[in-house]
Amino acid sequence: MNLHGRKPKVILAMSELFTLLDPSEEHRHIEFARVAEEAGIEGLFVSEHVVMGPSAGAIGRPENPRQFVRPGMQDPATPWPAPLIKLAAMAGATSTIRLISAALIAPLRHPILLAKEMATMDMMTNGRFTVLPSVSWHDEEYRSLQIDFSTRGRQLDEHLAIWKALWEETPAAYDGEFYQFSDTYFAPKPRADGIKMWFGGTELRPSLLQRIATYADGLFLGFPLEIEHRTALDKAMKQVGRTSEDLEITGWLVPSFTDNHSVADIDATLDAHLERLVDHGCDLIAIKPSCFIDDPDEMGEFCRHVLTRIDEKF
């Protein structure tokens, strides 16, 4: 199969790999980072929850535990290591691979403290850090932290504006609905070209389009960009003097499982979906290794095999 367009790079999920690695061995993700970098993988990404409530698993569990876990299908007792600490540990073990916080639930934190942590990540990784700010979906998580779930979108918008002010202005000030400060000196600031920022979601709502147009370097969406999505995106970008060509686009490689107890076939999955992802403009392909392997010692060979197969198709 000959694919047209630019050869996509690969990023790997480093969250929810429990069929591949027991949660007590989470520290081996640092080893995975080194192995992936040596193989030529472009980046690693983690997701997060701070806490979870009973409704996280209200609609049951996936038939095959390797499947992607949707909202309402998550064990509330699932361990979620703090994403920026985990990424920092992987960054210290590597030198070139990208470290991506996707997604970081911004309203669960104070924007100034979060701005400091991300600026520090940018400095300590020498620009390898990317963040996907999110509001997430789990109202019980917000309730436990005594943060209003219903206004989480407006809170995120204030986070984004505050980060921009802190990272670019000295001193910085902000007067919003949720946060106010003045004469605030903030350092260290990110590098001159700034922290790469992605956005994601399950639909292109007006609020998401506005965030993308104003702040985004990339998209990591839960759906393919069809013609109508491209049209809406192009319009929003044009209104702020940008083009959708400015955006890095990531797409999920989602497998089909033949039964409830086996891994999926990576070759069959690439054959079935890679061309479509490239046709939809994906620069990066996101892969969850535990969909395809059960042995952590196979991580290096898995990475090399995926990259070889992609090379063969271009």
SVG drawing of the C-alpha trace seen along z (x, -y; Angstrom):
<svg xmlns="http://www.w3.org/2000/svg" viewBox="-24 -46 44 60">
<polyline fill="none" stroke="black" stroke-width="0.4" points="0.0,0.0 1.5,-3.4 0.2,-6.2 0.3,-9.8 1.2,-12.8 3.8,-13.3 4.9,-10.2 3.4,-10.4 5.4,-10.1 4.3,-8.0 3.5,-8.9 2.8,-6.4 0.3,-6.4 1.9,-6.0 -1.4,-5.8 -3.8,-3.0 -1.3,-0.3 -2.5,2.1 -2.8,5.2 0.9,4.6 2.3,3.6 1.0,3.8 0.4,0.4 3.0,1.3 5.6,1.2 4.7,-2.2 8.3,-3.2 9.1,-1.1 7.5,-3.7 10.8,-5.5 12.4,-2.5 9.8,-2.6 10.7,-6.2 14.4,-5.3 13.4,-2.3 11.0,-4.4 13.5,-7.2 16.2,-4.7 13.7,-3.1 12.9,-6.5 9.4,-7.2 8.5,-10.9 6.8,-11.3 5.1,-10.0 1.8,-11.2 0.0,-10.7 -3.6,-11.6 -4.9,-12.1 -7.5,-12.2 -6.8,-13.7 -9.5,-11.6 -12.5,-9.7 -16.0,-9.0 -18.4,-6.0 -19.9,-7.2 -16.6,-6.8 -17.5,-3.1 -21.3,-3.4 -21.8,-1.8 -19.5,1.1 -16.1,2.2 -14.8,2.9 -15.3,6.5 -11.6,6.7 -9.5,4.9 -7.1,3.7 -9.7,1.6 -9.9,-2.2 -11.8,-3.1 -14.6,-5.6 -16.1,-7.9 -18.3,-5.9 -16.3,-2.7 -13.4,-3.4 -12.7,-1.7 -12.9,-4.5 -9.9,-2.9 -7.7,-3.2 -4.3,-4.8 -3.4,-8.0 0.1,-9.3 0.5,-13.0 1.2,-13.7 3.8,-16.5 5.8,-14.6 5.7,-11.5 6.6,-13.3 9.5,-15.1 10.8,-11.7 10.7,-10.4 12.3,-13.6 15.2,-13.1 15.9,-9.7 15.8,-10.9 17.2,-13.7 15.1,-14.0 11.7,-12.4 8.7,-14.7 6.8,-14.7 3.0,-15.4 0.5,-16.1 -2.7,-15.0 -4.9,-15.9 -4.2,-18.2 -7.4,-19.2 -6.5,-22.8 -9.5,-24.0 -8.6,-21.6 -5.5,-23.7 -4.7,-27.4 -3.6,-28.9 -0.5,-30.7 0.9,-27.5 0.1,-25.5 1.8,-28.2 5.0,-27.8 5.0,-24.1 4.6,-24.1 7.3,-26.8 9.6,-24.7 8.8,-21.7 9.6,-23.7 13.0,-24.7 14.0,-21.3 13.0,-19.5 14.7,-22.0 11.5,-22.6 10.3,-19.0 7.1,-19.6 3.6,-19.9 0.3,-20.4 -3.3,-19.7 -5.4,-21.7 -8.7,-20.1 -11.8,-20.4 -12.6,-16.6 -16.0,-15.0 -16.1,-13.7 -18.3,-16.0 -17.5,-14.0 -13.8,-14.9 -14.6,-18.6 -17.0,-18.1 -14.2,-16.4 -11.9,-19.3 -14.7,-21.8 -14.5,-23.4 -17.5,-24.3 -18.1,-21.8 -20.7,-23.9 -18.2,-26.8 -15.2,-24.7 -15.1,-25.9 -15.0,-29.6 -12.4,-28.7 -10.2,-27.1 -10.5,-30.2 -9.2,-32.3 -6.3,-29.8 -5.3,-30.3 -5.4,-34.1 -3.5,-34.1 -0.8,-31.8 -0.3,-34.0 0.0,-37.1 2.4,-35.5 4.6,-34.0 4.8,-37.2 4.4,-40.2 6.5,-41.6 4.8,-42.4 1.6,-40.6 -2.0,-41.4 -5.4,-39.8 -9.0,-40.7 -11.5,-38.0 -14.6,-36.2 -12.6,-33.6 -9.1,-35.0 -7.7,-38.4 -4.1,-39.6 -1.9,-42.6 1.8,-43.6 2.8,-39.9 6.4,-39.0 6.7,-35.5 9.8,-33.6 11.1,-31.5 9.2,-32.1 9.1,-29.6 11.5,-29.8 10.9,-32.5 8.8,-30.3 6.6,-29.2 5.1,-26.0 3.4,-23.9 -0.3,-23.7 -2.8,-21.2 -6.5,-21.0 -8.9,-18.0 -12.5,-17.1 -15.3,-15.0 -16.9,-17.8 -15.9,-21.2 -18.0,-23.4 -17.7,-27.2 -15.8,-27.5 -13.2,-24.8 -12.9,-26.5 -12.1,-29.8 -9.5,-28.2 -7.9,-26.5 -7.8,-29.7 -6.3,-31.7 -3.9,-29.4 -3.4,-26.0 -0.3,-24.6 -2.0,-21.3 -5.1,-19.1 -5.7,-15.7 -9.3,-15.1 -11.5,-12.1 -12.9,-12.1 -11.6,-12.4 -11.6,-15.9 -14.2,-15.6 -14.9,-18.3 -17.4,-20.2 -14.9,-20.2 -12.2,-21.5 -14.5,-24.3 -15.4,-25.4 -11.8,-25.2 -10.5,-27.2 -13.1,-29.9 -12.1,-30.2 -8.4,-30.3 -8.9,-32.9 -10.7,-35.3 -7.5,-35.6 -5.1,-35.7 -4.1,-32.1 -4.6,-28.9 -5.3,-25.4 -2.0,-24.5 -0.4,-26.0 -1.7,-23.1 -0.1,-19.7 -2.8,-17.0 -2.7,-13.8 -5.0,-10.8 -5.7,-7.7 -4.9,-4.3 -7.8,-2.4 -7.8,1.5 -10.5,4.0 -10.3,7.0 -11.2,10.5 -12.1,11.7 -12.2,10.6 -8.8,11.9 -6.3,11.3 -4.2,8.4 -5.1,6.8 -2.9,7.3 -0.8,4.2 -0.2,5.0 -3.9,5.5 -4.7,2.3 -2.1,0.3 -3.4,1.8 -7.0,0.9 -6.5,-2.6 -3.2,-4.3 -4.3,-5.4 -7.4,-7.0 -5.5,-8.9 -3.0,-10.2 -5.8,-11.3 -7.3,-13.2 -4.1,-15.1 -2.6,-13.4 1.0,-14.4 1.2,-12.1 -0.3,-8.7 -1.2,-7.9 -0.8,-4.3 -1.6,-2.6 1.0,0.2 -1.1,2.4 -3.7,2.8 -1.0,4.8 1.4,6.4 1.1,8.0 4.8,8.4 6.6,5.2 9.9,6.7 8.5,6.5 8.3,2.7 11.4,2.0 10.7,4.6 7.1,3.3 8.3,-0.3 10.8,0.8 8.2,2.9 5.6,0.1 8.1,-2.4 9.4,0.2 5.9,0.9 5.1,-2.8 8.4,-3.3 7.3,-0.5 4.1,-2.2 5.7,-5.5"/>
</svg>
